[in-house]
Amino acid sequence: MEHYVAQIERSLLQSALGQTNGVQVRAADVLGISYRSFRHLMKKYEL
């Protein structure tokens, strides 16, 4: 189950980055999370 959730989170991060042309602050806004949380997830999934 954890692996499945990780795949979804990683996919959402990549999708948000694609929608915002790589602008991380805007990608965090698209996902409705703080920039700090976004950066944490980016590091977690090595993106």
GIPEUR-V731299 format. One record per residue. N is the residue number from 1. PSI is psi in whole degrees, 0 to 359 (NA if undefined). OMEGA is omega in degrees with one decimal (999 if undefined). Layout:
BEGIN
{{N/PSI/OMEGA} {N/PSI/OMEGA}}
END
This chain:
BEGIN
{{1/319/179.7} {2/319/-179.8} {3/320/179.5} {4/314/179.1} {5/319/179.0} {6/319/178.8} {7/318/-179.9} {8/314/179.5} {9/313/-179.8} {10/317/179.0} {11/318/178.8} {12/319/177.7} {13/313/-179.2} {14/320/179.2} {15/315/179.9} {16/320/177.7} {17/321/177.8} {18/319/-179.5} {19/331/-174.6} {20/16/179.8} {21/36/175.5} {22/4/179.5} {23/106/-171.3} {24/321/180.0} {25/317/178.8} {26/324/178.5} {27/319/177.0} {28/318/177.7} {29/317/179.0} {30/320/-179.2} {31/347/179.8} {32/29/178.2} {33/163/179.3} {34/156/177.9} {35/323/178.4} {36/315/177.4} {37/320/178.9} {38/313/179.8} {39/321/177.9} {40/314/-180.0} {41/323/177.4} {42/317/179.5} {43/318/-179.3} {44/319/-177.2} {45/10/176.0} {46/50/179.1} {47/NA/999}}
END
